[in-house]
């Protein structure tokens, strides 16, 4: 499983041809006249109509659907008041469980939720959070499974498989006859969600030239915010869990277009020796981008030969044990895993908490999504100018302060609304910084493994997030946890070295 996970993250973030190509993917600002020319970019263009078209189709449906599936629990299991209708000889109080009660009625902003549908209260209350945990566990499993499929079978088959699974399950889930069927389908949706995210990202990386990969990957993230802003519209007009999931499922019929629009990437075709197929894709890309289409097969052969030469020179026997054995890498790996764990906890837990505690769930989630757009833009500007380390620390401190203010009474609704959305935005900005920072912290021979370990910890954090957000007891428990955790992350980042403007290392003896 570790090997499969490593392959998944490799697909997700880094070009597997190694050497200088991998460097340009992870730190494109270092691309200069001294760097070897990228023959693929010269043949089909750094960025053009072809790349933009694929970006639109690969990012908007994928990222919007991903955020719907991962935080829809906010509307599937919202804050619900219940009371017993047949308690004997007892004074009935709202949201109180009684041993001799056989029937409860429910009240929330919605006509029917999974809580009222399957009586997820009292001794069964944990099942609502368990359902969300299983969805996020599906994301963890899917990241490994679809990364492996993408390596073995290609980017196009993998993303189409994930898209069709997502679409079919999206149409099935509204008709779930019981809780456990609903949970199993949500797990499967989690796996396909991961597949869409993992494979679509590597497609974007592989079709963009080295000078434009940073721009393309930045634009790729924005639809997450758009999806979070749109989802409350569905929930506002479709106030039953089955109608809500059906509405989302019908929208996902757009995934049918992937069969006709998403191509195989020339890089993958060349890496497996399918040079003629790669040249056909390259000719189409060049034609759409108004570039010459001659000699594409010869260019593909040259790229293939160079790739084989680099692989031979950079061959290494590095393993996961090196991340623990070497002291400098051990500290970086431990700090990185801790920070990613807290990011998963903060982003997904923060979204769920403000959704379940706000007196206006719709407005809260719209604002949280809207503020993520400037958060992502600011993150890109700051980490280029002031460095990864200080930018990440700044985002975590603001996130901690904002979450701490959530302990204010409900009378301060608008203040809590803004600070809650700001906290989620800072977590999103933190993700943006750490994607680049983590890949730069480790040498080429173990970079994929390090990023894989960190990403796995993020998924673990997201699996625990619903239990923290829905913690019973004192109202201050969840805000306190969400405030302390980013401070711990900021402390961990403090012990990491700055990587801005520094040459990426390739070998273990350079650490």
Kinemage of the C-alpha trace (Angstrom):
@kinemage 1
@onewidth
@group {chain A} dominant
@subgroup {mainchain}
@vectorlist {calphas} color= white
{ca unk a 1} P 0.000 0.000 0.000
{ca unk a 2} L 2.881 2.412 0.746
{ca unk a 3} L 4.232 1.835 -2.739
{ca unk a 4} L 0.842 2.497 -4.274
{ca unk a 5} L 0.382 5.667 -2.216
{ca unk a 6} L 3.789 6.885 -3.334
{ca unk a 7} L 2.819 6.324 -6.970
{ca unk a 8} L -0.447 8.217 -6.445
{ca unk a 9} L 1.174 11.310 -5.056
{ca unk a 10} L 3.863 11.102 -7.702
{ca unk a 11} L 1.154 11.378 -10.324
{ca unk a 12} L -0.594 14.084 -8.390
{ca unk a 13} L 2.303 16.474 -8.081
{ca unk a 14} L 5.438 15.584 -9.962
{ca unk a 15} L 6.402 14.528 -13.465
{ca unk a 16} L 7.893 11.036 -13.292
{ca unk a 17} L 10.574 11.723 -15.878
{ca unk a 18} L 12.760 13.047 -12.996
{ca unk a 19} L 15.783 15.334 -13.292
{ca unk a 20} L 15.376 18.852 -14.595
{ca unk a 21} L 11.766 18.338 -15.782
{ca unk a 22} L 10.672 17.530 -12.222
{ca unk a 23} L 12.472 20.617 -10.935
{ca unk a 24} L 10.582 22.847 -13.318
{ca unk a 25} L 7.263 21.386 -12.162
{ca unk a 26} L 7.842 21.976 -8.478
{ca unk a 27} L 9.531 25.345 -8.644
{ca unk a 28} L 8.734 27.074 -11.880
{ca unk a 29} L 10.033 30.462 -10.787
{ca unk a 30} L 13.548 29.051 -11.134
{ca unk a 31} L 12.976 28.389 -14.801
{ca unk a 32} L 15.442 30.565 -16.687
{ca unk a 33} L 17.605 30.791 -19.771
{ca unk a 34} L 20.095 28.448 -18.077
{ca unk a 35} L 17.486 25.689 -17.855
{ca unk a 36} L 17.390 23.106 -20.659
{ca unk a 37} L 14.730 24.018 -23.246
{ca unk a 38} L 11.475 22.107 -22.926
{ca unk a 39} L 10.874 20.493 -26.301
{ca unk a 40} L 7.269 19.624 -25.508
{ca unk a 41} L 6.458 23.244 -24.677
{ca unk a 42} L 8.261 24.414 -27.800
{ca unk a 43} L 6.195 22.007 -29.919
{ca unk a 44} L 2.698 22.588 -28.506
{ca unk a 45} L 3.130 25.864 -26.583
{ca unk a 46} L 3.468 26.754 -22.907
{ca unk a 47} L -0.189 27.700 -22.750
{ca unk a 48} L -2.761 28.272 -25.465
{ca unk a 49} L -6.337 27.534 -26.493
{ca unk a 50} L -5.773 23.788 -26.191
{ca unk a 51} L -4.434 23.993 -22.622
{ca unk a 52} L -7.120 26.482 -21.555
{ca unk a 53} L -9.897 24.264 -22.924
{ca unk a 54} L -8.623 21.252 -21.017
{ca unk a 55} L -8.108 23.378 -17.888
{ca unk a 56} L -11.752 24.479 -17.982
{ca unk a 57} L -13.135 20.963 -18.368
{ca unk a 58} L -10.657 19.276 -16.037
{ca unk a 59} L -10.910 21.811 -13.221
{ca unk a 60} L -14.408 23.278 -12.984
{ca unk a 61} L -16.538 20.068 -12.869
{ca unk a 62} L -13.855 18.175 -10.932
{ca unk a 63} L -13.130 20.700 -8.196
{ca unk a 64} L -16.725 21.833 -7.753
{ca unk a 65} L -17.916 18.238 -7.450
{ca unk a 66} L -15.073 17.462 -5.052
{ca unk a 67} L -16.008 20.186 -2.596
{ca unk a 68} L -19.699 19.226 -2.830
{ca unk a 69} L -18.953 15.657 -1.825
{ca unk a 70} L -16.460 16.503 0.911
{ca unk a 71} L -18.464 19.140 2.784
{ca unk a 72} L -22.070 18.309 1.828
{ca unk a 73} L -22.438 16.748 5.298
{ca unk a 74} L -23.147 20.310 6.435
{ca unk a 75} L -26.546 20.082 4.739
{ca unk a 76} L -27.063 16.339 4.996
{ca unk a 77} L -26.692 16.382 8.788
{ca unk a 78} L -27.314 19.975 9.918
{ca unk a 79} L -27.935 21.190 13.439
{ca unk a 80} L -31.194 19.492 14.446
{ca unk a 81} L -33.543 19.910 17.399
{ca unk a 82} L -35.495 16.832 18.458
{ca unk a 83} L -38.019 15.975 21.139
{ca unk a 84} L -39.810 12.893 22.385
{ca unk a 85} L -43.500 12.595 21.502
{ca unk a 86} L -44.434 9.692 23.769
{ca unk a 87} L -42.370 10.022 26.963
{ca unk a 88} L -44.310 8.640 29.924
{ca unk a 89} L -44.559 10.563 33.184
{ca unk a 90} L -41.669 12.823 32.294
{ca unk a 91} L -41.275 16.473 31.402
{ca unk a 92} L -40.100 16.561 27.819
{ca unk a 93} L -37.126 18.791 26.987
{ca unk a 94} L -35.780 19.553 23.538
{ca unk a 95} L -32.785 17.564 22.292
{ca unk a 96} L -32.916 15.256 25.283
{ca unk a 97} L -32.889 11.471 25.099
{ca unk a 98} L -35.304 9.349 27.131
{ca unk a 99} L -35.023 5.640 27.797
{ca unk a 100} L -38.735 5.008 27.512
{ca unk a 101} L -39.223 7.053 24.337
{ca unk a 102} L -39.961 5.195 21.112
{ca unk a 103} L -40.680 8.127 18.805
{ca unk a 104} L -38.972 11.459 18.209
{ca unk a 105} L -39.837 14.412 16.035
{ca unk a 106} L -37.262 16.700 14.455
{ca unk a 107} L -36.846 20.329 13.543
{ca unk a 108} L -34.176 21.994 11.405
{ca unk a 109} L -33.979 24.389 8.486
{ca unk a 110} L -34.588 21.398 6.220
{ca unk a 111} L -37.618 19.222 5.586
{ca unk a 112} L -35.735 15.952 5.941
{ca unk a 113} L -32.103 15.129 6.707
{ca unk a 114} L -30.176 11.913 7.225
{ca unk a 115} L -30.596 12.580 10.958
{ca unk a 116} L -34.386 12.564 10.810
{ca unk a 117} L -34.490 9.891 8.091
{ca unk a 118} L -32.547 7.302 10.086
{ca unk a 119} L -32.883 8.627 13.673
{ca unk a 120} L -29.222 9.558 14.095
{ca unk a 121} L -29.622 10.893 17.626
{ca unk a 122} L -28.822 9.750 21.156
{ca unk a 123} L -26.912 6.461 20.934
{ca unk a 124} L -26.864 6.684 17.124
{ca unk a 125} L -25.667 10.308 16.897
{ca unk a 126} L -22.078 9.257 16.160
{ca unk a 127} L -23.215 7.661 12.900
{ca unk a 128} L -23.573 11.069 11.214
{ca unk a 129} L -19.891 11.838 11.829
{ca unk a 130} L -18.959 8.267 10.946
{ca unk a 131} L -20.589 8.738 7.558
{ca unk a 132} L -18.426 11.781 6.886
{ca unk a 133} L -15.350 9.926 8.110
{ca unk a 134} L -16.042 7.101 5.660
{ca unk a 135} L -16.362 9.583 2.810
{ca unk a 136} L -12.947 11.048 3.679
{ca unk a 137} L -11.516 7.555 4.105
{ca unk a 138} L -12.727 6.908 0.572
{ca unk a 139} L -10.730 9.940 -0.538
{ca unk a 140} L -7.631 8.439 1.079
{ca unk a 141} L -8.156 5.057 -0.588
{ca unk a 142} L -9.023 6.644 -3.930
{ca unk a 143} L -5.851 8.729 -3.952
{ca unk a 144} L -3.801 5.538 -3.883
{ca unk a 145} L -6.003 3.463 -6.187
{ca unk a 146} L -6.484 6.013 -8.953
{ca unk a 147} L -2.857 7.084 -8.808
{ca unk a 148} L -1.910 3.475 -9.523
{ca unk a 149} L -4.477 3.199 -12.330
{ca unk a 150} L -3.263 6.465 -13.812
{ca unk a 151} L 0.318 5.169 -13.901
{ca unk a 152} L -0.531 1.797 -15.367
{ca unk a 153} L -3.406 2.581 -17.742
{ca unk a 154} L -3.033 6.277 -18.485
{ca unk a 155} L -4.458 9.591 -17.335
{ca unk a 156} L -7.461 9.524 -19.669
{ca unk a 157} L -8.805 6.054 -18.678
{ca unk a 158} L -8.290 6.865 -14.996
{ca unk a 159} L -10.123 10.195 -15.037
{ca unk a 160} L -12.983 8.815 -17.167
{ca unk a 161} L -13.357 5.883 -14.779
{ca unk a 162} L -13.477 8.230 -11.791
{ca unk a 163} L -15.907 10.578 -13.561
{ca unk a 164} L -18.316 7.800 -14.545
{ca unk a 165} L -18.201 6.340 -11.021
{ca unk a 166} L -18.915 9.755 -9.550
{ca unk a 167} L -21.790 10.364 -11.944
{ca unk a 168} L -23.441 6.970 -11.435
{ca unk a 169} L -23.113 7.025 -7.646
{ca unk a 170} L -24.421 10.591 -7.613
{ca unk a 171} L -27.614 9.351 -9.266
{ca unk a 172} L -27.894 6.296 -7.005
{ca unk a 173} L -27.347 7.840 -3.588
{ca unk a 174} L -30.693 9.744 -3.370
{ca unk a 175} L -32.473 6.383 -3.472
{ca unk a 176} L -30.486 4.755 -0.647
{ca unk a 177} L -32.939 2.546 1.296
{ca unk a 178} L -31.015 2.627 4.585
{ca unk a 179} L -28.138 4.302 6.391
{ca unk a 180} L -25.527 1.655 5.633
{ca unk a 181} L -26.228 1.688 1.893
{ca unk a 182} L -25.959 5.464 1.991
{ca unk a 183} L -22.613 5.220 3.805
{ca unk a 184} L -21.160 2.651 1.405
{ca unk a 185} L -22.118 4.773 -1.605
{ca unk a 186} L -20.583 7.829 0.061
{ca unk a 187} L -17.366 5.864 0.544
{ca unk a 188} L -17.313 4.984 -3.167
{ca unk a 189} L -18.012 8.620 -4.043
{ca unk a 190} L -15.049 9.557 -1.849
{ca unk a 191} L -12.769 7.264 -3.858
{ca unk a 192} L -13.946 8.701 -7.185
{ca unk a 193} L -13.626 12.236 -5.843
{ca unk a 194} L -9.977 11.526 -5.060
{ca unk a 195} L -9.499 10.020 -8.498
{ca unk a 196} L -10.847 13.118 -10.184
{ca unk a 197} L -8.622 15.415 -8.114
{ca unk a 198} L -5.454 13.332 -8.418
{ca unk a 199} L -5.644 12.663 -12.149
{ca unk a 200} L -6.999 16.033 -13.268
{ca unk a 201} L -4.166 17.802 -11.463
{ca unk a 202} L -1.456 15.738 -13.114
{ca unk a 203} L -3.094 16.309 -16.494
{ca unk a 204} L -2.848 20.064 -15.938
{ca unk a 205} L 0.799 19.716 -14.891
{ca unk a 206} L 1.691 17.643 -17.921
{ca unk a 207} L 0.077 19.772 -20.627
{ca unk a 208} L 1.395 23.144 -19.427
{ca unk a 209} L 4.857 24.434 -20.263
{ca unk a 210} L 7.343 24.980 -17.410
{ca unk a 211} L 6.877 28.746 -17.561
{ca unk a 212} L 3.098 28.500 -17.078
{ca unk a 213} L 2.616 25.564 -14.722
{ca unk a 214} L 2.380 27.807 -11.665
{ca unk a 215} L -0.347 29.878 -13.349
{ca unk a 216} L -2.247 26.801 -14.525
{ca unk a 217} L -2.131 25.058 -11.139
{ca unk a 218} L -3.230 28.300 -9.427
{ca unk a 219} L -6.239 28.669 -11.729
{ca unk a 220} L -6.984 24.982 -11.218
{ca unk a 221} L -7.697 25.549 -7.495
{ca unk a 222} L -10.224 28.394 -7.857
{ca unk a 223} L -13.299 26.248 -8.744
{ca unk a 224} L -13.162 24.800 -5.211
{ca unk a 225} L -14.299 28.185 -3.937
{ca unk a 226} L -16.925 28.473 -6.660
{ca unk a 227} L -18.297 25.057 -5.753
{ca unk a 228} L -18.571 25.998 -2.094
{ca unk a 229} L -20.408 29.191 -3.037
{ca unk a 230} L -22.868 27.360 -5.320
{ca unk a 231} L -23.704 24.451 -3.000
{ca unk a 232} L -25.851 26.540 -0.585
{ca unk a 233} L -28.090 27.456 -3.536
{ca unk a 234} L -28.894 23.768 -4.038
{ca unk a 235} L -29.547 23.267 -0.339
{ca unk a 236} L -31.731 26.400 -0.098
{ca unk a 237} L -34.163 25.212 -2.766
{ca unk a 238} L -33.786 21.443 -2.228
{ca unk a 239} L -34.360 21.029 1.496
{ca unk a 240} L -34.593 17.265 1.693
{ca unk a 241} L -31.444 15.136 1.730
{ca unk a 242} L -32.606 13.008 -1.209
{ca unk a 243} L -33.629 16.009 -3.336
{ca unk a 244} L -30.376 17.769 -2.469
{ca unk a 245} L -28.180 14.807 -3.452
{ca unk a 246} L -30.258 14.247 -6.594
{ca unk a 247} L -29.743 17.874 -7.604
{ca unk a 248} L -26.002 17.527 -7.188
{ca unk a 249} L -26.071 14.194 -9.017
{ca unk a 250} L -27.910 15.561 -12.046
{ca unk a 251} L -25.374 18.376 -12.339
{ca unk a 252} L -22.604 15.778 -12.530
{ca unk a 253} L -23.967 14.456 -15.815
{ca unk a 254} L -21.512 16.953 -17.307
{ca unk a 255} L -18.839 14.303 -16.709
{ca unk a 256} L -20.066 12.573 -19.880
{ca unk a 257} L -18.174 15.263 -21.810
{ca unk a 258} L -14.879 13.853 -20.483
{ca unk a 259} L -15.209 10.971 -22.950
{ca unk a 260} L -15.020 13.436 -25.836
{ca unk a 261} L -12.900 16.292 -24.453
{ca unk a 262} L -10.146 14.945 -22.181
{ca unk a 263} L -7.159 13.581 -24.155
{ca unk a 264} L -4.311 11.388 -23.018
{ca unk a 265} L -1.286 13.490 -22.119
{ca unk a 266} L 1.637 13.321 -24.562
{ca unk a 267} L 4.050 12.978 -21.624
{ca unk a 268} L 2.438 9.758 -20.421
{ca unk a 269} L 2.220 8.341 -23.944
{ca unk a 270} L 5.913 9.049 -24.482
{ca unk a 271} L 6.831 7.569 -21.084
{ca unk a 272} L 5.269 4.216 -22.070
{ca unk a 273} L 6.671 4.234 -25.615
{ca unk a 274} L 3.478 5.121 -27.510
{ca unk a 275} L 5.228 7.721 -29.631
{ca unk a 276} L 2.870 7.710 -32.611
{ca unk a 277} L -0.152 8.301 -30.386
{ca unk a 278} L 1.743 11.045 -28.579
{ca unk a 279} L 2.589 12.742 -31.878
{ca unk a 280} L -1.090 12.736 -32.889
{ca unk a 281} L -2.079 14.482 -29.658
{ca unk a 282} L 0.792 16.939 -30.072
{ca unk a 283} L -0.277 17.741 -33.651
{ca unk a 284} L -3.833 18.461 -32.510
{ca unk a 285} L -2.603 20.681 -29.667
{ca unk a 286} L -0.244 22.587 -31.975
{ca unk a 287} L -2.967 23.067 -34.587
{ca unk a 288} L -5.426 24.478 -32.035
{ca unk a 289} L -2.675 26.745 -30.668
{ca unk a 290} L -1.806 27.947 -34.201
{ca unk a 291} L 1.674 26.408 -34.141
{ca unk a 292} L 3.516 24.299 -36.748
{ca unk a 293} L 2.524 20.621 -36.759
{ca unk a 294} L 5.494 19.138 -38.629
{ca unk a 295} L 7.980 16.573 -37.244
{ca unk a 296} L 5.954 15.776 -34.105
{ca unk a 297} L 6.932 12.108 -34.189
{ca unk a 298} L 10.618 13.040 -34.325
{ca unk a 299} L 10.173 15.450 -31.398
{ca unk a 300} L 8.432 12.710 -29.401
{ca unk a 301} L 11.368 10.374 -30.080
{ca unk a 302} L 13.869 13.004 -28.933
{ca unk a 303} L 11.897 13.642 -25.724
{ca unk a 304} L 11.748 9.889 -25.083
{ca unk a 305} L 15.506 9.473 -25.542
{ca unk a 306} L 16.293 12.399 -23.222
{ca unk a 307} L 13.922 11.048 -20.599
{ca unk a 308} L 15.581 7.622 -20.635
{ca unk a 309} L 19.012 9.249 -20.319
{ca unk a 310} L 17.942 11.306 -17.292
{ca unk a 311} L 16.352 8.301 -15.630
{ca unk a 312} L 19.588 6.339 -15.950
{ca unk a 313} L 21.640 9.159 -14.479
{ca unk a 314} L 19.269 9.815 -11.593
{ca unk a 315} L 18.601 6.205 -10.676
{ca unk a 316} L 18.434 5.850 -6.900
{ca unk a 317} L 17.616 3.295 -4.261
{ca unk a 318} L 16.166 5.775 -1.778
{ca unk a 319} L 13.339 4.433 0.404
{ca unk a 320} L 10.865 5.659 2.991
{ca unk a 321} L 13.391 4.708 5.678
{ca unk a 322} L 15.638 7.529 4.479
{ca unk a 323} L 12.986 10.011 5.630
{ca unk a 324} L 13.541 8.701 9.151
{ca unk a 325} L 17.183 7.618 9.039
{ca unk a 326} L 18.702 10.978 8.045
{ca unk a 327} L 18.311 13.512 10.912
{ca unk a 328} L 17.652 16.578 8.746
{ca unk a 329} L 15.039 14.757 6.683
{ca unk a 330} L 13.494 13.218 9.783
{ca unk a 331} L 12.789 16.649 11.284
{ca unk a 332} L 11.406 17.979 8.008
{ca unk a 333} L 9.227 14.930 7.491
{ca unk a 334} L 7.796 14.965 11.009
{ca unk a 335} L 7.058 18.700 10.888
{ca unk a 336} L 5.560 18.442 7.408
{ca unk a 337} L 3.292 15.516 8.342
{ca unk a 338} L 2.103 17.361 11.449
{ca unk a 339} L 1.336 20.533 9.494
{ca unk a 340} L -0.598 18.655 6.792
{ca unk a 341} L -2.564 16.756 9.439
{ca unk a 342} L -3.618 20.072 10.989
{ca unk a 343} L -4.500 21.504 7.571
{ca unk a 344} L -6.893 18.615 6.936
{ca unk a 345} L -8.386 19.014 10.404
{ca unk a 346} L -8.709 22.804 10.120
{ca unk a 347} L -10.083 23.124 6.594
{ca unk a 348} L -12.712 20.395 6.647
{ca unk a 349} L -13.481 20.698 10.349
{ca unk a 350} L -13.790 24.479 10.084
{ca unk a 351} L -16.220 24.234 7.186
{ca unk a 352} L -18.381 21.719 9.013
{ca unk a 353} L -18.312 23.615 12.306
{ca unk a 354} L -19.416 26.972 10.926
{ca unk a 355} L -22.043 25.215 8.841
{ca unk a 356} L -23.535 23.376 11.811
{ca unk a 357} L -23.370 26.201 14.351
{ca unk a 358} L -24.280 29.250 12.285
{ca unk a 359} L -27.820 30.593 12.476
{ca unk a 360} L -27.614 31.135 8.721
{ca unk a 361} L -25.895 28.113 7.210
{ca unk a 362} L -26.379 29.287 3.640
{ca unk a 363} L -24.743 32.687 4.114
{ca unk a 364} L -21.879 31.229 6.162
{ca unk a 365} L -20.813 28.728 3.519
{ca unk a 366} L -21.177 31.224 0.665
{ca unk a 367} L -18.913 33.665 2.499
{ca unk a 368} L -16.415 30.925 3.388
{ca unk a 369} L -16.178 30.005 -0.271
{ca unk a 370} L -15.951 33.614 -1.457
{ca unk a 371} L -13.090 34.482 0.900
{ca unk a 372} L -11.051 31.511 -0.294
{ca unk a 373} L -10.507 33.177 -3.685
{ca unk a 374} L -8.617 36.200 -2.273
{ca unk a 375} L -6.951 33.816 0.189
{ca unk a 376} L -5.488 31.764 -2.655
{ca unk a 377} L -4.427 34.878 -4.557
{ca unk a 378} L -2.815 36.456 -1.479
{ca unk a 379} L -1.012 33.195 -0.707
{ca unk a 380} L 0.511 33.157 -4.194
{ca unk a 381} L 1.698 36.748 -3.881
{ca unk a 382} L 3.067 36.444 -0.351
{ca unk a 383} L 4.982 33.200 -0.682
{ca unk a 384} L 6.741 34.491 -3.781
{ca unk a 385} L 7.710 37.784 -2.144
{ca unk a 386} L 8.248 36.886 1.520
{ca unk a 387} L 8.940 33.182 1.359
{ca unk a 388} L 7.046 29.976 2.112
{ca unk a 389} L 7.913 29.802 5.815
{ca unk a 390} L 6.716 33.213 6.980
{ca unk a 391} L 3.652 33.110 4.732
{ca unk a 392} L 2.545 29.752 6.127
{ca unk a 393} L 3.127 30.918 9.711
{ca unk a 394} L 1.113 34.073 9.047
{ca unk a 395} L -1.834 32.117 7.654
{ca unk a 396} L -1.819 29.720 10.610
{ca unk a 397} L -1.736 32.540 13.183
{ca unk a 398} L -4.653 34.369 11.553
{ca unk a 399} L -6.522 31.049 11.322
{ca unk a 400} L -5.944 30.409 15.035
{ca unk a 401} L -7.121 33.879 16.086
{ca unk a 402} L -10.207 33.652 13.872
{ca unk a 403} L -11.160 30.233 15.226
{ca unk a 404} L -10.643 31.433 18.788
{ca unk a 405} L -13.193 34.214 18.234
{ca unk a 406} L -15.842 31.604 17.410
{ca unk a 407} L -16.418 31.213 21.161
{ca unk a 408} L -18.244 34.569 21.108
{ca unk a 409} L -21.975 34.432 21.937
{ca unk a 410} L -24.451 33.988 19.084
{ca unk a 411} L -25.434 37.660 19.498
{ca unk a 412} L -22.235 38.476 17.599
{ca unk a 413} L -23.484 36.620 14.530
{ca unk a 414} L -21.864 38.779 11.858
{ca unk a 415} L -18.511 38.845 13.641
{ca unk a 416} L -18.591 35.053 13.984
{ca unk a 417} L -19.653 34.785 10.348
{ca unk a 418} L -16.650 36.774 9.121
{ca unk a 419} L -14.047 35.190 11.419
{ca unk a 420} L -15.294 31.682 10.669
{ca unk a 421} L -15.056 32.282 6.932
{ca unk a 422} L -11.648 33.918 7.398
{ca unk a 423} L -10.358 30.858 9.263
{ca unk a 424} L -11.416 28.547 6.436
{ca unk a 425} L -9.858 30.923 3.888
{ca unk a 426} L -6.566 30.886 5.796
{ca unk a 427} L -6.594 27.091 5.852
{ca unk a 428} L -7.123 27.097 2.078
{ca unk a 429} L -4.242 29.554 1.712
{ca unk a 430} L -2.128 27.311 3.908
{ca unk a 431} L -2.798 24.394 1.584
{ca unk a 432} L -1.697 26.502 -1.376
{ca unk a 433} L 1.616 27.375 0.309
{ca unk a 434} L 2.330 23.877 1.623
{ca unk a 435} L 1.825 22.243 -1.768
{ca unk a 436} L 4.909 24.068 -3.025
{ca unk a 437} L 6.817 24.268 0.273
{ca unk a 438} L 6.694 20.532 0.972
{ca unk a 439} L 7.881 19.540 -2.493
{ca unk a 440} L 10.836 21.931 -2.142
{ca unk a 441} L 11.949 20.680 1.270
{ca unk a 442} L 13.093 17.256 0.097
{ca unk a 443} L 15.626 16.030 -2.483
{ca unk a 444} L 14.390 14.588 -5.742
{ca unk a 445} L 15.066 10.958 -4.813
{ca unk a 446} L 12.620 11.039 -1.861
{ca unk a 447} L 10.399 13.993 -2.765
{ca unk a 448} L 7.483 11.905 -3.980
{ca unk a 449} L 7.549 9.746 -0.859
{ca unk a 450} L 7.665 12.776 1.436
{ca unk a 451} L 4.749 14.500 -0.277
{ca unk a 452} L 2.847 11.208 -0.213
{ca unk a 453} L 3.344 10.813 3.537
{ca unk a 454} L 2.232 14.394 4.176
{ca unk a 455} L -0.842 14.102 1.966
{ca unk a 456} L -1.845 10.899 3.748
{ca unk a 457} L -1.681 12.690 7.092
{ca unk a 458} L -3.923 15.423 5.690
{ca unk a 459} L -6.532 12.793 4.868
{ca unk a 460} L -6.274 11.403 8.397
{ca unk a 461} L -6.896 14.905 9.744
{ca unk a 462} L -9.939 15.316 7.516
{ca unk a 463} L -11.302 11.970 8.760
{ca unk a 464} L -11.098 13.149 12.389
{ca unk a 465} L -12.449 16.629 11.588
{ca unk a 466} L -16.192 15.782 11.812
{ca unk a 467} L -15.786 14.348 15.314
{ca unk a 468} L -14.070 17.537 16.514
{ca unk a 469} L -16.591 19.813 14.760
{ca unk a 470} L -19.484 17.842 16.228
{ca unk a 471} L -17.992 17.358 19.684
{ca unk a 472} L -20.678 17.241 22.341
{ca unk a 473} L -20.347 18.976 25.672
{ca unk a 474} L -19.157 22.546 26.245
{ca unk a 475} L -19.634 24.871 23.274
{ca unk a 476} L -16.019 26.058 23.481
{ca unk a 477} L -14.408 22.657 22.829
{ca unk a 478} L -14.404 22.745 19.024
{ca unk a 479} L -13.316 26.425 18.657
{ca unk a 480} L -10.536 25.843 21.175
{ca unk a 481} L -9.209 22.807 19.323
{ca unk a 482} L -9.436 24.626 15.995
{ca unk a 483} L -7.563 27.593 17.525
{ca unk a 484} L -4.773 25.623 19.203
{ca unk a 485} L -4.101 23.287 16.266
{ca unk a 486} L -2.978 26.057 13.806
{ca unk a 487} L -0.643 27.451 16.480
{ca unk a 488} L 0.979 24.030 16.728
{ca unk a 489} L 1.279 24.003 12.936
{ca unk a 490} L 2.877 27.467 12.970
{ca unk a 491} L 5.410 26.224 15.537
{ca unk a 492} L 6.220 23.205 13.372
{ca unk a 493} L 6.726 25.416 10.296
{ca unk a 494} L 9.132 27.584 12.326
{ca unk a 495} L 11.546 24.629 12.509
{ca unk a 496} L 11.527 24.174 8.732
{ca unk a 497} L 14.109 25.915 6.520
{ca unk a 498} L 13.083 28.559 3.994
{ca unk a 499} L 13.203 27.313 0.387
{ca unk a 500} L 12.385 30.442 -1.618
{ca unk a 501} L 15.072 31.209 -4.184
{ca unk a 502} L 17.116 28.116 -3.325
{ca unk a 503} L 18.116 25.434 -5.777
{ca unk a 504} L 16.267 22.166 -5.336
{ca unk a 505} L 18.425 19.323 -4.082
{ca unk a 506} L 18.536 16.001 -5.905
{ca unk a 507} L 20.412 13.599 -3.647
{ca unk a 508} L 20.430 12.617 0.017
{ca unk a 509} L 23.998 13.791 0.599
{ca unk a 510} L 22.959 17.347 -0.287
{ca unk a 511} L 20.681 17.703 2.744
